[in-house]
Amino acid sequence: MSAKVAFTIDGKTVQGEQGQTILQAAALASIYIPHLCAMKGLSPWGSCRVCTVLVNGRPQAACTTPVAEGAVVENDTAELKDLRSSLVEMLFVEGNHYCMFCEKSGNCELQAMAYRLGILAMRHPYMFPVRTLDASHPDVMVELNRCILCARCIRASQELDGKHVFDFVGRGSRRHIGVNAATGAVGTNLKVTDKAAEACPVGSIVKKRVGFAVPIGQRLYDSKPIGSAIESGRAAKG
């Protein structure tokens, strides 16, 4: 059995286990820390930084920072909300996100995070990059205009599916998701049942012919904000 580690998040004592990250321990304690690149079952990545918290006064990514005895973690401050808002805004302006036309609308974690943070307009200029859409696969579409480079598809393919369908290609502003076939997604061994086909938090990797099976208004984040499941668990515990 792992050793217990006691620390605080916003003044509340949390019992974690040695080897857990702050994000994992917080979730088990029904405390929601906003995040996008982190996903249950995948290795920590730390790319989006939306989960940034203050640990003993210093900014740290909650998804990669291990719990430590006596650590003082701040998760809900005006400073952190502003930081997270800016990060989410940059993810929007660095891509081409048209929520009103996207089949992931209502189920999109990026969109839901913007709603939760109260983002009404962007403070940063739009970049309008030229990106590709790969619809060659019979069951899955890869739409790079919506990609936020979270690497969830890469990790899911490698760690859960035992494949290597996706990976990063290029550097800097030219960095993007690529597939392991010169002919596009159709030439890969990607299957519609793969975890990689479900791991995308936005509308970059979507299954064909199911995009609007659940009507707008009945989707995951249409009535409840992202993180509600964790917070309702906290309320239930009293």
C-alpha positions in Angstrom: 0.0 0.0 0.0 1.3 3.4 -0.9 2.2 5.9 1.8 -0.4 8.6 2.5 0.5 12.2 1.9 -1.4 15.0 3.5 -1.5 18.5 1.9 -4.0 21.3 1.4 -5.9 22.7 -1.6 -7.4 26.1 -1.0 -7.3 25.4 2.8 -8.9 22.0 2.6 -6.9 19.0 3.8 -6.4 16.3 1.1 -5.1 12.8 1.6 -3.1 11.7 -1.4 -0.8 8.8 -2.0 2.9 8.8 -2.8 3.3 8.8 -6.5 0.0 10.5 -7.3 -0.1 13.9 -9.0 -1.9 16.8 -7.5 -4.5 16.5 -10.2 -5.2 12.9 -9.4 -5.4 13.4 -5.7 -7.7 16.4 -6.1 -10.1 14.4 -8.4 -10.3 11.6 -5.8 -11.1 14.3 -3.2 -13.8 15.7 -5.4 -11.9 18.9 -6.1 -12.0 20.1 -9.7 -8.8 21.5 -11.2 -9.4 22.7 -14.8 -7.4 20.7 -17.4 -7.4 19.8 -21.1 -4.4 17.7 -22.0 -4.8 15.4 -19.0 -7.1 12.3 -19.3 -7.7 9.4 -17.0 -5.8 6.4 -18.0 -3.1 8.3 -19.9 0.4 9.3 -18.8 0.8 12.9 -17.5 1.8 15.3 -20.3 1.7 18.9 -19.1 1.3 20.7 -22.4 -1.8 22.9 -22.1 -0.9 24.3 -18.6 -4.6 25.0 -17.9 -4.2 22.9 -14.7 -1.6 25.4 -13.4 -1.9 25.8 -9.6 0.3 27.5 -7.0 2.3 25.1 -4.9 3.8 26.9 -2.0 3.5 30.1 -3.9 5.1 28.8 -7.2 3.2 28.0 -10.4 3.2 24.3 -11.2 1.2 22.0 -13.6 -1.1 19.9 -11.4 -1.1 17.1 -13.9 2.6 16.4 -13.6 3.5 17.7 -10.1 3.5 14.9 -7.5 1.8 15.4 -4.1 4.1 16.3 -1.3 3.6 16.2 2.5 2.5 19.6 3.8 2.3 21.3 0.4 0.0 24.3 0.2 -1.8 24.3 -3.1 -3.9 27.2 -4.4 -6.4 26.3 -7.1 -9.1 29.0 -7.0 -7.6 32.5 -7.2 -8.3 35.5 -9.4 -4.7 35.3 -10.7 -5.1 31.6 -11.7 -8.4 32.3 -13.4 -6.9 35.0 -15.5 -4.0 32.8 -16.4 -6.3 29.9 -17.4 -8.5 32.3 -19.4 -5.5 33.6 -21.3 -4.3 30.1 -22.1 -7.7 28.9 -23.3 -8.1 32.1 -25.4 -4.7 31.3 -27.1 -5.8 27.8 -27.9 -8.8 29.3 -29.7 -7.0 32.0 -31.7 -4.1 29.6 -32.7 -6.6 27.4 -34.5 -9.8 27.7 -36.5 -12.6 27.0 -34.2 -16.2 27.6 -35.5 -18.3 26.2 -32.7 -21.6 26.8 -34.4 -20.7 24.4 -37.2 -18.7 21.9 -35.2 -20.2 18.4 -34.6 -18.4 18.4 -31.2 -20.2 21.5 -29.9 -21.7 20.8 -26.5 -19.3 17.9 -26.0 -16.2 19.9 -26.6 -13.9 20.4 -23.5 -12.3 23.5 -24.9 -15.6 25.2 -25.6 -16.9 24.1 -22.1 -13.8 25.4 -20.4 -14.3 28.8 -22.1 -17.9 28.9 -20.8 -16.7 27.9 -17.3 -14.1 30.6 -17.3 -16.6 33.2 -18.5 -14.8 34.0 -21.7 -16.9 36.2 -23.9 -14.3 37.7 -26.3 -10.7 37.0 -27.1 -7.9 39.4 -26.0 -5.4 38.0 -28.5 -5.5 38.4 -32.3 -6.6 35.5 -34.4 -3.9 33.7 -36.4 -6.2 32.0 -39.0 -3.6 29.2 -39.8 -3.9 27.2 -43.0 -4.5 23.6 -41.8 -5.7 20.4 -43.5 -8.7 18.1 -43.1 -8.2 14.4 -43.6 -11.5 12.6 -44.4 -9.9 9.7 -46.2 -10.6 7.1 -43.4 -14.0 5.4 -43.8 -15.0 5.9 -40.2 -12.9 8.7 -38.7 -12.2 12.3 -39.7 -9.0 14.2 -38.7 -9.7 17.9 -38.7 -6.4 19.7 -37.8 -8.1 23.2 -37.7 -9.5 22.2 -34.3 -6.4 20.5 -32.9 -5.0 22.0 -29.7 -1.8 19.7 -29.6 -2.8 18.1 -26.4 -1.3 14.7 -27.5 -4.2 12.7 -26.1 -4.7 10.9 -29.4 -0.9 10.1 -29.5 -0.9 8.7 -25.9 -4.1 6.9 -26.3 -2.9 5.2 -29.5 0.4 4.1 -27.9 -0.7 3.4 -24.4 -4.2 2.1 -24.7 -4.5 0.8 -28.3 -0.9 -0.6 -28.6 -0.5 1.2 -31.9 1.4 4.3 -33.1 -1.2 5.9 -35.4 -0.6 9.5 -34.4 2.5 11.6 -33.6 3.7 15.1 -33.8 5.3 16.4 -37.0 7.3 19.6 -37.4 8.4 22.3 -34.9 7.2 25.6 -33.5 4.2 27.1 -35.2 4.4 24.4 -37.8 4.0 21.6 -35.3 0.9 19.4 -36.0 -0.5 15.9 -35.6 0.5 13.5 -38.3 -0.4 9.8 -39.0 1.9 6.9 -39.8 0.9 6.5 -43.4 1.8 8.7 -46.4 -1.7 8.2 -47.8 -3.4 9.7 -44.7 -5.6 8.2 -42.1 -7.0 5.7 -44.6 -3.6 4.0 -44.8 -3.3 3.5 -41.1 -4.5 0.7 -38.8 -6.8 3.1 -36.9 -10.1 1.6 -36.1 -13.3 3.5 -35.1 -13.3 1.4 -31.9 -9.8 2.6 -30.8 -9.4 4.7 -27.7 -7.5 7.2 -29.9 -10.7 7.9 -31.8 -12.4 8.9 -28.6 -9.6 10.7 -26.8 -9.7 14.1 -28.5 -11.1 16.8 -26.2 -12.2 19.0 -29.2 -13.5 18.2 -32.7 -10.2 17.3 -34.3 -10.7 13.6 -34.3 -14.4 12.6 -34.7 -16.3 9.5 -35.8 -18.2 9.8 -39.0 -22.0 9.5 -39.2 -22.5 10.1 -35.4 -21.8 13.8 -35.2 -25.3 15.0 -34.6 -26.9 11.7 -33.2 -27.3 13.5 -29.9 -29.2 16.8 -30.5 -27.8 20.2 -29.5 -29.2 21.0 -26.1 -28.9 17.4 -24.8 -25.1 17.1 -24.9 -22.6 16.7 -22.1 -21.9 20.4 -21.3 -25.2 21.9 -22.6 -26.8 22.0 -19.1 -23.9 21.5 -16.7 -20.5 23.1 -16.8 -17.3 21.1 -17.2 -16.2 19.7 -13.9 -19.7 19.3 -12.5 -19.4 15.6 -12.0 -16.4 16.0 -9.7 -18.0 18.9 -7.8 -21.3 17.1 -7.4 -19.3 14.2 -5.8 -17.9 16.7 -3.3 -21.4 18.0 -2.5 -22.7 14.5 -2.0 -19.9 13.8 0.5 -21.0 16.8 2.4 
